[in-house]
Amino acid sequence: VGKPLQVESGADPVPEDSGLVLKVGYCGVCGTDLHATREGLTTACCGQILGHEYVGEVVEVGKHADGNWQVGDRVAVPSHLHCGQCEFCRRDEHCLCLAGELIGIERDGGFAEQVVVPARVLVGLPAGVEYRTSAALTLAGSTAMHMLTDRVRIKPGDWVLVIGGASGVGSAAIQIAKQLGARVIATGSTPGKREFSARLGAEFVID
């Protein structure tokens, strides 16, 4: 805590029976990562490799991995791993999983060259989507999508207020809301942030 990150060497990861080994292609730096390095989070993150906004390429497949993944497939990894078996997972409410693990806090994350991940949680990347864009969507984009299509269901013509439109979640929320046909009001603390929100599609911006 309070010290620069260190580069260390370790053994190559081995895939779990139902997992994969990924070569990390890109990993974002989240506010949680900064908080962990400056102040620490909980004892759960001690010794864990940080980084929970990452994407990569499959380099090894476990014997019983689900999903027909192949070496060379490009995939995105959600920041929260779910068990796939509890009552919430069976209802597709993965974020409430009773046995969930947070990548980079309770399980090694993407600030590594290679990472072991359960095959069931992966999402394939379309050929035209670059790693950098995909990494930004794994947490901020999915959070905004969850809010706008699951917690509520935005319909064409609805008004959506996005607090902090220039943030990761906020910028994704503006674009998703517009794609759903909504009209967006965004807030921003500086002229630059407000201008950015307007470029993304916000019809009104507020200081």
ABEGO torsion letter per residue (X at the ends): XGBBBBBBBBBBBBBBAABBBBBBABBBBBAAAAAAAAAEBBAAABGBBBEABBBBBBABBBAABBGGBBBGBBBBBBABBBAGABAAAAAGBAAABAABBBBGAABBBAABABBBBBAAABBBBBAABBAAAAAAAAAAAAAAAAAAAAABBBBBGBBBBBBGAABAAAAAAAAAAAAAGBBBBBBBABAAAAAAAAAAGBABBBX
